[in-house]
Each structure stands twice: as structure tokens, then as C-alpha cells.
Amino acid sequence: MILVPGGRGQLGHDLAALSSDVRAVSSAELDVTKVVAADLAGASAVINCAAYTAVDAAETDEDRAFAVNAVGPGLLAQECASAGIPMIHVSTDYVFAGDGTRPYETSDPVGPKSAYGRTKLEGERRVLDAGGYVVRTAWVYGVQGSNFVKTMAALESSRPSLSVVDDQAGSPTWSHDLAAGLLELASVLPETRLLHATGGGETTWFRFAQAIFEELGADPARVQPCTTADFPRPAPRPAYSVLSGAAWAAAGLRPLPHWRSALSEAVRAGVVAPRTGAAPLG
């Protein structure tokens, strides 16, 4: 049985949907900050999806973010190591400074600029020190919970036009594809323990939003580009979040599909519903 703490979010939902061997539990059922050996009974592997993901709130609530993103994963990794259970921990592009010009390799220097990124980086270090796996991902969306794709779909139906930042680049990642990759990783368990897994290719939030409008059967010209400075946020966003999948491929794992084809599949799978009578493009 693969135990998935934080399993009621979009990634945990898809892990459970893809495998009957997954037991996805909520944070109320298993609090990683208080995990004990008994919580792991019957587990053959652990995929940790528990995280404090409120990026802006973490700027003023860093202690809580640190507890969930650093202390909890570290405790979980130690318990897994003691029990001989492999553990995979999901991390983020926010551990990098975001000022790169080429896809980040796993060996590239880190330098988070937000409280969220700092807490996630410390979680990575504690998991790796205990012998666990860390998989960094980015721009994740799925059928469960709130995400960028759902937000754009809601705005498409309620506004004649909208502005979306065009100076932040990354790789949209469908949680279904990421879940499949994590399950493959759990079955292979390569020697390399720090990996990146995102949708293939890269785009900007603006171009991503235009693609979402296309899939909804709406006019992508209703989406206009703007800059990050036009929408200041408490936590700085990485300008460049593209993660290299070289280490993932070198470990013998299948690359995740290109972000654009994945978006088409995600819409067909019901992440969001196209306009009535409009067929998805792509």
C-alpha cells in the first residue's frame, strides 16, 4: 500500500484515481508534523503531498509554513527510514531564485526569494538527509481543488477580457501526469534521489491562459498580456520557473507529456468544462 499524506488535494486525488494500491489520507487523518511509526503501518512506500501552499500567506505565517513544509517532511522521512519504507516528497520550483535563462538542472544552485520557497527548501534538505526522494514540480493543476486553469475558466465566463502576466515562464503540469510519474518512480526507485518532473515545454502565464481559452472554445484575444509589476503580490514570484527533466530521463523514467497536449487531455477529462456546444481544440 502506498500511503499519501496530504492526499485530499489535486495530486493526491489523482494518485488515488490511478492506483487502487494508494491510500490517500487528509492532514486531519495524518498530521506530518506529529507523525509516529504507527501511522506508517502497512505502507510499502510513502508519497508525501502534505504542504503549506499559501505562498502569500507564508510571508507572515512562516512558522506554520516551516512546520508543515520542513519539520513535517523531515519527521516523516526519518520514520520511513527507520521502517525501511521508501519515501517520495513533492517540492517546488520556488526553491530557485527564478532569474535563470535556461531550464534549471537538479544540480543548479538554489536561492529561494520567498518564505514559501525557504520552507520547501529546508524540507528537501531534511528528506534527502534521511535518504528519501525529492521531486520538484511546478504550475500544477487538476480536477481537485483550486488552480490556475479553473480560475481562468471562471473568469472567462464572468469577464469580457482579462490581463495575465507575460513575464513569468514555466511549465504547466497536469496533476494526472505528475501522479503517473510519481507512481512510476515508486516502482523503479533509481539511485538518483533529487529529480524534476513537470509538463514538457515552457510558456508564460499569459500564453497558458490563452490556451485555456482556446480549449474552452472562447476567443484567446480576450486575454491581454501585462507585467508582474502590474499585479504586486506579498511573495515574489519566480520570473523563470522552467525545470529540466534531464535527471528524470537519465533515471529511466518516462518524461511527462508536453504541457499543451496535456491541457487538451485535461479538459477532455473534465478539469474544466468547455462552453456548451464548443468542441475543445488541440
Disulfide bonds with the S-S distance in Angstrom:
none
